[in-house]
Amino acid sequence: MPKNLVIVESPSKSKTIEKYLGKDFKVVSSKGHIRDLSTKGKFGFGIEIENDFNPIYQIIKGKKKDVTSLKSEVKKTTKVYLATDPDREGEAISWHLKDELGLEEDQYDRVVFNEITENAVTDAFKNLRKIDEDLVHSQETRRMLDRIIGFRLSKLMQSKTGGKSAGRVQSVALKLIVDREKEIQAFVEEEYWTILAKFKDFDADLEKHGTKKIEINNETEANDILEKLSNVFKIENVEKKSRNKKSKPPFITSTLQQEASTKLNFSARKTMSIAQKLYEGIELKNETVGLITYMRTDSIRLSDEYIKSAYAYISNKYGDKYLGYVKKSKKKENIQDAHEAIRPTSINRTPDAVKEYLSNDEFKLYSMIYARALASIMKDAKVDQTSVILDNNNYKFKATGQILVFDGYLRIYGDYESNEDKSLPPLDKYNSNVIVSSSLEKNQHFTKPKPRYTEAKLIKEMEELGIGRPSTYAKTMDTLVSRNYVNVVDKKFWPTEIGIETTEKLQEYFSNLINVKYTAKMETDLDSIAEGNLIWNKLLNNFYEEFEPAVKHAFDNMEKNHKETGELCPECNNPLVIKNGRYGEFTACNNYPECKYIKKEKKEVIEFGNCPECEGTIIEKKTKKGKTFYGCNNYPECKYATWNKPNVE
C-alpha cells in the first residue's frame, strides 16, 4: 500500500504524475472544488455577516462520493501532498481539502509545480511548504464579494427590470460595452478631404502648407488647393534611418486570449480549454507530458533553465546573431506572479515534432505559444525607413517606405506579425531635384467613432483598467451573451435593450460601486490580502456597510419595468407581469417580494394515439435533462414508454 497520497485537481494529471513519482505514491483527483458557500443564512449568502463574515461551506452537489473516496484514501496513507494548481484558486482548493479531510499540520504538505514534466514534479517535492493562509483569504474574499454582489443585484434586476443577473466584474464589463455604444450613437461625423500625388513607383500625401499642418474641410477647399498645384514637385528632403522592431514578451493569460482571438479566431473559452489540455498532459510516443507551463499567470518571467536551453537552440538553429535579451516586467510583481509566463516545457518539443499527437486546434495554439516564447528572447528585427518631403508651391507632400534588412525575431514569429516591405526609389540619387507626378487626386472622408469591442479588445481594455482577473475573462464574456445583455455581430459586442436598461439602472443607484475605478481598487485590495497587508474581513465589512444600504434604497425606490400581461394576481390583486429569471421568462406578481405568486404555465399536450398496453393515450414527455420521449398518460399506473416517435396516420 502506498505510503504517500497526492491529491491534484484534474483526473487527467493523475496518471502522468503517478508515473513520475513511482510506486511509493498514489495520485488521485479532487475533480476541482469540493466545497462552496452554502445558500443558508441572510439573503442566502452562505455567510455569517454578523459573525465577522464567517463563511458557511458545504460540499458541492454531486461531490459527496468523491469526498468519501478521498477520506477513504487518507485513512490508508501516512502522508498527504496537496498538489492543486499554483494560484489562489488552487491554494483555496488545497485548504478546503485539508479542512474537509481533517488533515493535521504534520499530516500534509503543499506542493506546487508550474509544469507537468518529470523534472518539475520531482523538484517540487524537494520544496514543500504549508498552505498559504493569505492566499486562501484572498480567494475567499473574492468569492464572498461575488456572492454578495451577485445575489443582491441579480435579485434586484429580476425584480425591477428585464435583466437576469448582475455581478462585480460582469456589470462593469457590460458598462464598458454600453458606454461605447452610447459614444457611437452620439457621434457626429465630420467631413474632411485629402489630396494624394501619384507617381510611377509610389504615392505621397499632402501634409502641410509651409510649416502648418493642413486641414481640408470640404470639396471647395480641396479644389482651391488643387488649382494652386502643378504636376512638378521639388525633392526637398530625403531622410533615412534604421529602426529596431522589438519582439513582444511571452504570453500571459490575457495576451494569449487576445492573440488567439485575433490570429486564430478562438474564443477566450476555447483558448483556455485547449491550453488546459496542453498543460495537463498530451500522450506522445514514449511519454505523457505537459507541453506548456501553467496557463493562468500575470507574469512574463521565464525560468533560467528555459532561457539557457532556448539560447542554445537559437544559436544552433539560427546563429548567434539572432540571440536577443530577456523582457522585464514593467509592473510590480506580486504574489500572483509567482509562476512563469506561458511557455513550452521543452524547447526541443517543437510544434512539428509533436504535431501528429495534437488536434488541429491544439497544434495551432501550441505553435503560437512556442513561437512567442522563443521570439521574446530573440534579436530585434531591423528596418530601414525612408521618408521624403516633396514641395509643390509651398504645399508639402510626404511619402514613406521601409524595408526589412534583418528579420531577427520575425524569423520565427513572422506568421503572427505582418511586416510588409514598401520601398521608395532612390530619390536622393536623382540627377535632377525635380520629379513629375502622373496625377493629383482629391478624396472625401468622414471621421468615424471608436469601434465596438471585440472579445480581444474588451479583454485588453479590462486588463489595462485592472478589472477582474484574466482567468475569469472567458466566463465573463459567456455570461454577457447567455444573459442576453449583448449580441455578437461580426465578432463585435452590441448591447441589447436589456443590457442597456440593466446598466442604466445600476448606474442610477450604484454608480459609486459599479464602475472601473472602484472595481480596479477592489482587485488591488485583494492583492494586498494575498500579500498579508490587509485584513480580509475588514475589507468585507467596509464594503458591506456601503453596499447594503444602497441595495435597500434601490429596492424601495427603483421603478419596476415589467411588461404587464393584463391579468391580476389571484392572491393580492396586483398586476401579473412577465419577468426574466435564470431559466428564461415566467409570469409572476408585480408586488414581489411582498407577494411571491408565480403562475404555473399550462403546457400543450401533444397526443400520439392509443397506448398499446392500456386504454390511455401516448403523449410527448421530457426527461429531467430535456430529452424527448413518448409515454402513457396513465403513468404511474401504466409505465409504457419509448424513445421512438409513434406514427400517427
C-alpha positions in Angstrom: 0.0 0.0 0.0 1.5 3.4 -1.0 2.7 5.5 2.0 2.1 8.8 0.2 -1.1 10.2 -1.2 -1.0 13.1 -3.7 -4.2 15.0 -4.5 -4.4 17.0 -7.7 -7.4 18.8 -9.2 -7.7 17.2 -12.6 -8.1 13.4 -13.3 -6.0 13.8 -16.5 -3.0 14.8 -14.4 -3.2 11.9 -12.1 -1.7 9.1 -14.2 1.1 11.3 -15.6 2.2 12.5 -12.2 2.0 9.0 -10.7 4.4 7.7 -13.3 6.9 10.4 -12.4 6.7 9.7 -8.6 6.9 5.9 -8.6 5.3 3.1 -6.6 5.5 4.8 -3.2 3.0 7.4 -4.3 -0.7 7.2 -5.2 -2.1 10.2 -7.1 -5.9 10.9 -7.0 -8.0 13.8 -8.1 -10.4 16.1 -6.3 -12.0 16.9 -9.7 -11.8 20.6 -9.0 -13.5 22.3 -6.0 -15.2 20.1 -3.4 -16.9 22.8 -1.4 -18.5 26.2 -2.0 -20.5 28.7 0.0 -23.9 27.3 1.0 -27.1 29.2 0.4 -28.1 29.4 4.0 -28.2 32.5 6.2 -29.0 36.1 5.4 -30.1 36.5 1.7 -28.8 33.0 1.0 -25.2 34.3 1.1 -23.8 31.3 3.0 -22.0 34.0 5.1 -22.5 34.9 8.7 -22.5 38.7 8.2 -22.8 39.5 11.9 -20.0 37.0 12.8 -17.1 38.8 11.1 -18.2 37.4 7.7 -17.6 33.8 8.7 -18.2 31.7 5.5 -20.5 28.7 5.7 -19.3 25.9 3.4 -21.0 22.8 2.1 -19.9 20.0 -0.2 -20.8 20.8 -3.8 -23.8 18.9 -5.1 -22.6 15.6 -6.7 -19.3 15.7 -4.9 -20.1 13.6 -1.8 -18.9 10.4 -3.3 -15.6 12.0 -4.3 -15.1 13.4 -0.8 -16.0 10.0 0.7 -13.5 8.3 -1.6 -10.8 10.8 -0.7 -11.4 10.3 3.0 -11.0 6.6 2.5 -7.7 7.1 0.7 -6.4 9.4 3.5 -7.0 6.6 6.1 -4.8 4.3 4.1 -1.8 6.7 4.0 0.7 8.3 6.3 1.4 11.5 4.3 -0.8 13.6 2.0 0.5 16.0 -0.5 -1.9 18.7 -1.8 -0.8 19.4 -5.3 -3.6 21.6 -6.7 -2.9 24.4 -9.2 -0.3 27.1 -8.4 -2.6 30.1 -7.9 -5.0 31.5 -5.4 -7.8 29.2 -6.6 -5.6 26.2 -6.3 -4.4 27.3 -2.8 -8.1 27.6 -1.7 -8.9 24.1 -3.1 -6.0 22.7 -1.1 -7.3 24.5 2.1 -10.8 23.1 1.5 -9.3 19.6 1.1 -7.2 19.9 4.3 -10.2 21.1 6.2 -12.8 18.7 4.9 -10.5 15.7 5.1 -9.4 16.6 8.7 -5.7 16.7 7.9 -3.4 17.7 10.8 -0.5 20.1 10.2 2.1 17.2 10.4 0.0 15.0 8.2 0.1 17.1 5.0 2.4 19.3 2.8 1.6 21.7 0.0 3.5 21.0 -3.3 3.4 23.4 -6.2 4.7 22.9 -9.8 4.3 25.2 -12.7 4.6 22.5 -15.4 3.8 18.8 -15.6 7.1 17.3 -16.5 9.2 14.8 -14.6 11.9 17.2 -13.6 9.4 19.9 -12.5 7.3 17.5 -10.5 10.2 15.7 -8.7 11.9 19.1 -8.0 8.7 20.4 -6.5 8.7 17.6 -3.9 12.0 18.9 -2.7 10.5 22.3 -1.9 7.5 21.5 0.2 5.5 24.1 2.3 2.3 24.6 4.2 -0.9 26.2 2.9 -0.5 30.0 2.5 -3.4 31.4 4.5 -3.2 34.8 3.0 -3.7 33.4 -0.5 -6.7 31.5 0.8 -8.2 34.6 2.4 -7.8 36.5 -0.8 -9.7 33.9 -2.8 -12.3 33.5 -0.1 -12.9 37.3 0.0 -13.2 37.4 -3.8 -15.8 34.6 -3.6 -17.8 36.3 -0.9 -17.8 39.6 -2.6 -19.0 38.0 -5.8 -21.7 36.1 -3.9 -23.0 39.2 -2.0 -23.0 41.5 -5.1 -24.3 38.8 -7.4 -27.1 37.6 -5.2 -28.4 41.0 -4.2 -28.1 42.8 -7.5 -29.4 39.8 -9.6 -32.5 39.7 -7.4 -32.9 43.4 -7.8 -32.6 43.3 -11.6 -35.0 40.4 -11.8 -37.5 42.2 -9.6 -37.3 45.6 -11.2 -36.0 45.2 -14.8 -35.8 42.7 -17.7 -32.3 41.8 -16.6 -31.4 38.3 -15.3 -28.2 39.0 -13.3 -25.6 41.4 -12.2 -22.1 41.0 -10.9 -19.0 42.7 -9.6 -16.9 42.3 -12.8 -19.7 41.3 -15.2 -21.6 44.6 -14.7 -18.5 46.8 -15.2 -17.6 44.9 -18.4 -21.2 45.4 -19.6 -20.9 49.1 -18.7 -17.8 49.4 -21.0 -19.8 48.0 -23.9 -22.9 50.1 -23.2 -20.8 53.3 -22.8 -19.0 52.6 -26.1 -22.4 52.1 -27.8 -23.7 55.4 -26.5 -20.5 57.1 -27.8 -21.1 55.6 -31.2 -24.8 56.7 -31.2 -23.9 60.2 -30.1 -21.0 60.6 -32.5 -21.4 63.3 -35.2 -19.3 62.5 -38.2 -17.3 65.3 -39.7 -16.3 65.6 -43.4 -12.6 66.0 -44.4 -10.7 65.7 -47.6 -7.2 64.5 -48.5 -5.0 65.1 -51.6 -2.8 62.4 -53.0 0.0 62.8 -55.5 0.6 59.6 -57.6 4.0 58.8 -59.1 5.3 55.9 -61.0 6.5 53.9 -58.1 4.9 55.5 -55.0 2.3 57.9 -53.7 2.7 61.0 -51.5 0.1 62.6 -49.2 -0.4 66.3 -48.7 0.5 67.1 -45.0 1.4 70.8 -44.6 1.2 74.2 -46.1 4.5 75.7 -45.2 5.1 74.6 -41.6 1.4 74.4 -40.7 -0.5 71.1 -40.7 -3.2 71.3 -43.3 -6.9 70.5 -42.7 -9.3 70.3 -45.7 -12.9 70.5 -44.5 -14.8 70.4 -47.8 -14.5 69.9 -51.5 -14.3 73.7 -52.2 -11.2 73.9 -50.1 -9.8 70.8 -51.9 -10.4 72.3 -55.3 -8.8 75.6 -54.3 -5.7 73.8 -53.3 -5.6 71.7 -56.5 -5.8 74.9 -58.6 -2.5 76.1 -56.9 -0.7 72.8 -57.6 1.2 71.6 -60.7 2.4 68.2 -61.6 6.0 69.2 -60.9 7.4 68.5 -57.4 10.7 69.6 -55.9 12.5 66.9 -53.8 13.1 69.0 -50.6 14.4 66.4 -48.2 15.2 62.7 -48.1 15.7 61.2 -44.6 16.9 57.6 -44.0 17.2 55.9 -40.6 17.3 52.5 -39.2 14.7 51.3 -36.6 14.7 48.3 -34.3 11.4 46.4 -34.1 11.2 44.7 -30.7 9.6 41.4 -30.0 6.7 41.2 -27.6 7.0 39.5 -24.2 6.0 35.8 -23.8 2.3 35.2 -23.2 0.4 35.8 -20.0 -3.3 34.7 -19.7 -4.8 37.9 -21.1 -2.4 38.3 -24.1 -2.8 34.7 -25.0 -6.6 35.1 -25.1 -6.2 38.3 -27.2 -3.7 36.9 -29.7 -5.7 33.6 -30.1 -8.8 35.7 -30.8 -7.2 37.9 -33.5 -4.8 35.4 -35.1 -6.6 32.0 -34.7 -10.2 33.2 -34.3 -10.6 31.3 -31.0 -13.0 32.5 -28.3 -11.4 33.1 -24.8 -13.2 30.0 -23.5 -11.9 27.8 -26.4 -8.4 29.2 -25.9 -8.3 28.4 -22.2 -9.9 24.9 -22.7 -7.2 24.0 -25.2 -4.4 25.5 -23.1 -5.6 23.4 -20.1 -5.2 20.2 -22.2 -1.7 21.3 -23.3 -0.8 22.0 -19.7 -2.3 18.8 -18.1 -0.6 16.4 -20.5 -0.5 15.1 -24.0 0.2 11.4 -24.9 3.3 11.4 -27.1 5.1 8.4 -28.5 7.0 7.3 -25.3 5.6 9.5 -22.6 2.7 11.6 -21.4 3.8 15.1 -20.7 2.5 18.7 -20.3 3.6 20.7 -23.3 3.2 24.2 -21.7 3.5 25.8 -18.3 0.5 26.8 -16.2 -1.8 29.0 -18.4 -3.2 31.2 -15.6 -0.5 33.8 -14.9 0.1 37.5 -14.9 3.9 37.2 -15.1 6.2 37.5 -18.1 9.1 35.9 -16.2 10.9 33.0 -17.8 13.0 30.4 -15.8 16.7 30.5 -16.1 16.6 26.9 -17.3 14.3 27.7 -20.2 16.3 30.8 -21.2 19.5 28.8 -21.2 18.1 26.0 -23.3 16.3 28.5 -25.7 19.5 30.5 -26.2 21.3 27.2 -27.1 18.5 26.3 -29.5 18.6 29.7 -31.2 22.4 29.7 -31.5 22.4 26.2 -33.1 19.5 26.7 -35.4 19.8 30.3 -36.5 23.2 31.6 -35.3 24.4 33.8 -32.5 23.3 37.0 -34.4 19.7 36.0 -33.5 20.3 35.9 -29.7 18.4 38.7 -28.0 17.5 39.8 -24.5 15.0 38.8 -21.8 12.0 41.0 -21.3 11.5 42.6 -17.9 8.1 43.3 -16.4 7.2 47.0 -16.1 4.7 46.4 -13.4 5.2 45.5 -9.7 5.5 41.7 -9.4 3.1 40.4 -6.7 2.2 37.0 -5.3 0.0 36.3 -8.2 3.1 36.4 -10.4 5.0 33.7 -8.5 5.0 31.4 -11.5 6.2 31.9 -15.0 4.9 33.2 -18.3 3.2 30.7 -20.6 5.9 28.8 -22.5 6.7 25.3 -23.8 8.0 23.0 -21.2 10.8 21.9 -23.5 12.4 23.9 -26.3 13.1 20.6 -28.1 9.4 19.7 -28.4 8.9 21.8 -31.5 5.4 22.1 -32.9 6.4 19.9 -35.9 7.8 17.3 -33.5 4.5 16.8 -31.7 2.1 17.7 -34.5 0.9 14.1 -35.0 -0.2 13.8 -31.4 -2.3 17.0 -31.4 -5.6 18.0 -32.8 -5.6 20.8 -35.4 -6.6 23.5 -32.9 -4.2 22.2 -30.2 -1.4 22.4 -32.8 -2.3 26.0 -33.8 -2.3 27.2 -30.2 0.8 25.3 -29.2 2.7 26.6 -32.3 1.8 30.2 -31.3 2.8 29.7 -27.6 6.1 28.1 -28.7 6.9 30.8 -31.2 6.0 33.7 -28.9 8.2 32.4 -26.0 11.2 31.8 -28.3 10.8 35.0 -30.2 10.6 37.0 -26.9 14.4 36.4 -26.3 15.5 36.8 -30.0 17.2 39.8 -31.5 15.2 42.8 -32.6 14.3 42.9 -36.2 15.8 45.8 -38.1 14.1 48.1 -40.6 15.5 50.8 -42.9 13.0 53.6 -43.1 13.0 56.4 -45.8 10.8 59.5 -45.7 10.7 62.0 -48.5 9.3 65.6 -48.4 8.2 67.0 -51.8 7.4 70.6 -52.3 4.7 72.0 -54.7 4.1 75.7 -54.4 4.9 75.6 -50.7 2.5 72.6 -50.2 4.4 69.8 -48.6 3.8 66.2 -49.6 5.2 63.2 -47.7 6.0 59.7 -48.8 7.4 56.9 -46.6 8.8 53.5 -47.2 10.5 50.8 -45.3 12.3 47.5 -45.9 13.3 44.7 -43.6 17.0 44.4 -43.5 17.3 41.8 -40.6 14.4 39.6 -39.7 15.5 38.9 -36.1 12.6 37.5 -34.0 10.4 37.6 -37.1 12.3 34.6 -38.3 10.1 32.5 -36.0 7.2 34.9 -35.3 6.7 36.3 -38.8 3.5 34.3 -39.3 1.8 36.2 -36.5 3.0 39.7 -37.3 2.6 41.5 -40.6 5.7 43.3 -41.9 5.1 44.4 -45.5 8.0 46.0 -47.3 7.2 49.2 -49.0 10.3 50.6 -50.7 10.8 54.0 -52.3 13.0 54.7 -55.3 16.4 56.2 -54.6 15.2 59.8 -54.8 18.3 61.2 -53.2 20.3 60.0 -56.2 18.2 61.7 -58.8 20.3 63.8 -61.3 17.5 66.4 -61.1 15.9 67.7 -58.0 12.6 67.6 -59.6 10.0 64.8 -60.0 6.8 64.8 -62.0 3.5 63.2 -60.8 1.2 61.2 -63.0 -1.9 62.6 -61.3 -3.3 64.5 -58.3 -6.3 63.1 -56.5 -8.8 64.5 -54.0 -10.6 62.1 -51.7 -13.5 62.6 -49.4 -13.6 61.1 -45.9 -15.7 61.2 -42.8 -14.5 60.8 -39.2 -15.6 57.6 -37.5 -16.4 56.8 -33.9 -14.4 54.3 -31.9 -15.3 50.7 -33.0 -17.4 48.4 -30.9 -15.5 46.0 -28.7 -14.4 42.6 -30.0 -13.7 40.0 -27.4 -10.0 40.6 -27.8 -10.3 44.3 -27.4 -12.6 44.1 -24.4 -10.2 41.7 -22.7 -7.3 44.1 -23.4 -9.3 47.0 -22.0 -10.3 45.1 -18.9 -6.7 44.1 -18.3 -5.4 47.7 -18.8 -8.0 49.1 -16.4 -7.4 46.4 -13.8 -10.9 44.9 -13.9 -11.2 41.3 -12.8 -8.6 38.5 -13.4 -7.6 37.2 -16.8 -8.6 33.7 -15.7 -12.2 34.9 -15.3 -12.5 36.9 -18.6 -13.8 33.9 -20.6 -16.6 33.3 -18.1 -17.5 37.0 -18.1 -17.8 37.1 -21.9 -20.0 34.0 -21.9 -22.2 35.4 -19.2 -22.9 38.6 -21.1 -24.0 36.7 -24.1 -26.0 34.0 -22.2 -27.9 36.6 -20.2 -28.9 38.3 -23.5 -27.1 41.5 -22.4 -25.1 41.6 -25.7 -25.3 40.1 -29.2 -22.2 39.2 -31.1 -22.4 40.6 -34.7 -19.3 40.3 -36.9 -17.3 39.4 -33.8 -18.3 42.7 -32.1 -20.4 43.2 -29.0 -23.6 45.0 -29.5 -25.6 45.7 -26.2 -29.2 44.7 -26.2 -32.1 46.8 -24.9 -32.0 44.7 -21.7 -28.2 45.2 -21.4 -28.6 48.9 -21.8 -31.5 49.1 -19.3 -29.7 47.0 -16.7 -26.6 49.2 -17.0 -28.6 52.4 -16.7 -30.5 51.2 -13.6 -27.3 50.1 -11.9 -25.6 53.4 -12.7 -28.7 55.3 -11.4 -28.3 53.6 -8.0 -24.8 52.1 -7.8 -22.6 54.4 -9.8 -20.2 54.7 -6.8 -19.7 50.9 -6.7 -20.3 49.6 -10.2 -17.5 51.5 -12.0 -14.0 51.0 -13.3 -12.2 52.8 -10.5 -13.9 51.0 -7.7 -13.6 47.6 -9.2 -9.9 48.1 -10.0 -9.3 49.2 -6.4 -11.0 46.1 -5.2 -8.5 44.0 -7.2 -5.7 45.9 -5.6 -7.1 45.3 -2.2 -7.5 41.6 -2.9 -3.8 41.6 -3.9 -3.0 43.3 -0.6 -4.8 40.5 1.3 -2.8 37.9 -0.6 0.4 39.7 0.4 -0.7 39.8 4.1 -1.0 43.6 4.1 -4.8 43.8 4.6 -7.3 42.1 6.9 -9.8 40.2 4.8 -13.0 40.7 6.9 -12.2 44.3 7.4 -12.4 44.8 3.6 -15.7 42.9 3.5 -17.1 44.9 6.4 -16.2 48.3 4.9 -17.7 47.2 1.5 -20.9 45.8 3.0 -21.6 48.9 5.2 -21.7 50.9 1.9 -23.3 48.3 -0.3 -26.3 47.0 1.6 -27.9 50.4 2.4 -27.6 51.2 -1.3 -29.4 47.9 -2.2 -32.2 48.6 0.2 -32.6 52.1 -1.2 -32.8 50.6 -4.7 -35.4 48.0 -3.8 -37.6 50.8 -2.2 -37.2 53.4 -4.9 -36.3 51.8 -8.3 -39.3 51.7 -10.6 -40.4 48.3 -11.9 -40.2 47.9 -15.6 -42.0 44.7 -16.4 -44.5 44.0 -19.2 -48.0 43.5 -17.8 -50.0 40.5 -19.0 -53.4 42.1 -18.4 -54.2 39.6 -15.7 -54.4 40.2 -11.9 -52.7 38.2 -9.2 -55.2 35.7 -7.7 -53.6 36.2 -4.2 -53.2 40.0 -3.9 -55.0 41.5 -6.9 -51.8 43.3 -8.2 -50.9 43.1 -11.9 -49.2 40.0 -13.2 -46.1 40.7 -15.2 -43.6 38.9 -17.4 -40.2 38.6 -15.7 -36.8 37.2 -16.7 -35.4 34.5 -14.4 -32.4 32.3 -14.5 -34.2 29.9 -16.8 -36.0 32.3 -19.0 -39.3 34.2 -18.9 -42.0 33.5 -16.4 -45.2 35.2 -15.2 -45.4 36.5 -11.6 -46.9 39.1 -9.3 -45.6 42.6 -9.7 -45.8 43.0 -5.9 -42.8 40.8 -5.2 -41.3 40.3 -2.6 -44.5 41.1 -0.6 -46.3 38.6 -2.8 -44.4 35.6 -4.2 -47.1 34.2 -6.5 -45.8 32.6 -9.7 -48.2 31.5 -12.4 -47.9 27.9 -13.4 -48.0 27.8 -17.2 -50.1 25.0 -18.8 -48.0 23.1 -21.3 -49.5 22.0 -24.6 -50.1 18.2 -24.6 -49.2 16.5 -27.9 -51.1 13.2 -28.3 -49.9 10.2 -30.5 -52.8 7.8 -30.4 -53.7 4.9 -28.0 -51.4 3.3 -25.6 -50.6 -0.3 -26.7 -50.7 -1.6 -23.1 -53.8 0.1 -21.6 -56.6 2.4 -22.5 -54.5 5.5 -22.1 -53.1 7.9 -24.6 -49.4 8.2 -25.7 -48.2 11.8 -25.2 -44.9 13.6 -25.7 -42.8 13.9 -22.5 -39.4 15.3 -21.4 -36.7 13.8 -19.2 -35.1 16.0 -16.5 -32.3 16.8 -19.0 -34.8 17.9 -21.6 -34.6 14.8 -23.8 -37.9 13.9 -25.6 -39.6 10.5 -25.1 -43.1 9.2 -25.5 -45.2 7.6 -22.8 -48.6 6.8 -21.5 -50.7 9.5 -19.8 -51.8 6.9 -17.2 -48.3 6.9 -15.6 -47.5 5.7 -12.9 -50.3 3.1 -13.3 -49.0 2.3 -16.8 -45.3 2.6 -17.3 -45.2 2.2 -21.1 -42.5 4.5 -22.7 -40.5 4.6 -25.9 -37.8 6.8 -27.4 -39.2 6.3 -30.9 -41.8 8.8 -32.1 -45.1 6.9 -32.8 -46.5 7.0 -36.3 -49.9 8.8 -36.4 -51.9 8.4 -39.6 
